[in-house]
């Protein structure tokens, strides 16, 4: 395999970098060490990624990659992991862009393994950063439960840790007598494999929707959208059940099964189309503010919008939301302290000082 030019693209798709991929015939004798792994090219492997000593490209075995900026040779998988974690800047001369590399640039044979390894490393890096943040938090009690709480709080203060765990809760309001039949109707034949099931809640039925953020690294407000396949799940429910109203909740999903409602919207009526009419469907928009209550006031955390085609059927065209990260983080931190006080009774909020 001779040198092959390839372009790697960032996650946002706005930046790219050219790399030269080569096989064993492109290695020196003896092979140079990779500056990232500090081991010989051609035989070194990335810890945690089996069979990572080569990268399959166009049917060939790539074991070395060069960057045109300085001509330095790297282990191809090690460089890809480095670019995904730290941005697409050369580890030696720092040329390039700070945007993370997209895993879609890698061959399908290793893409999932590399992406999983990078996600594990990102979580470990965030935890280490949280431990370093102890310098900004003063605690007067030296107890293990308090230390665990402080670690949790330090993590929740990082928006890049919080936003991947956010979900949007959609609630269809209906009389208690209608709930069981509605669940049986919607869940008997799942509309699409892999979609969440509707479950019962205190005011009707609900489900939790995964969301996709648009440029979460940019300052507020942050915008996200519900995935299209999950909008179809709500469309089916609106068409079959024709509920009178809907509301939304912004939720935070912990690593386990715990889900915390950060903010919620008011109940919004859904206009019923006249039965038997053949009027052309018109697009309507349900819009409501997401708020949460504190001891002193009601705080606006964001706005959720659902666009759908009104008529005899209700096709949800999209669900979008704008949120304020600082208010969400404040709500999560305050809620975690209150839950800790209720469980342990060891901590008074007056002894915890947060330094911006």
ABEGO torsion letter per residue (X at the ends): XBBBBBBBBBAAGABBBBBBBBBAAABBOBBBBBAAAGBBBGABBBBGBBGAABBBBGGBBBABBBBAAAGBBBBAAAAAAAAAAAEBBBAAAGBEBABBBBAAABBAAAAAAAAAAAAAAAAAAAAAAAAAAAAABBBABBBAAAAAAAAAAAAAABAAAAAAABBBBBBBBBBAAAAAAAAAAAAABBABBGBBBBBBBAAEBBBBBBBBBBGAABBOBBBBBBBAAAAAAAAAAAAAAGBABBBBBBBBBBABABBBBABBBBBBBBBBBBBGBABBBBBBBBBBBBBBBBAABBBBAEBBBBBBBBEABBBBAEBBBBBBAAAAAAAAAAAAAAAAAAAAGABBAAABBBBX
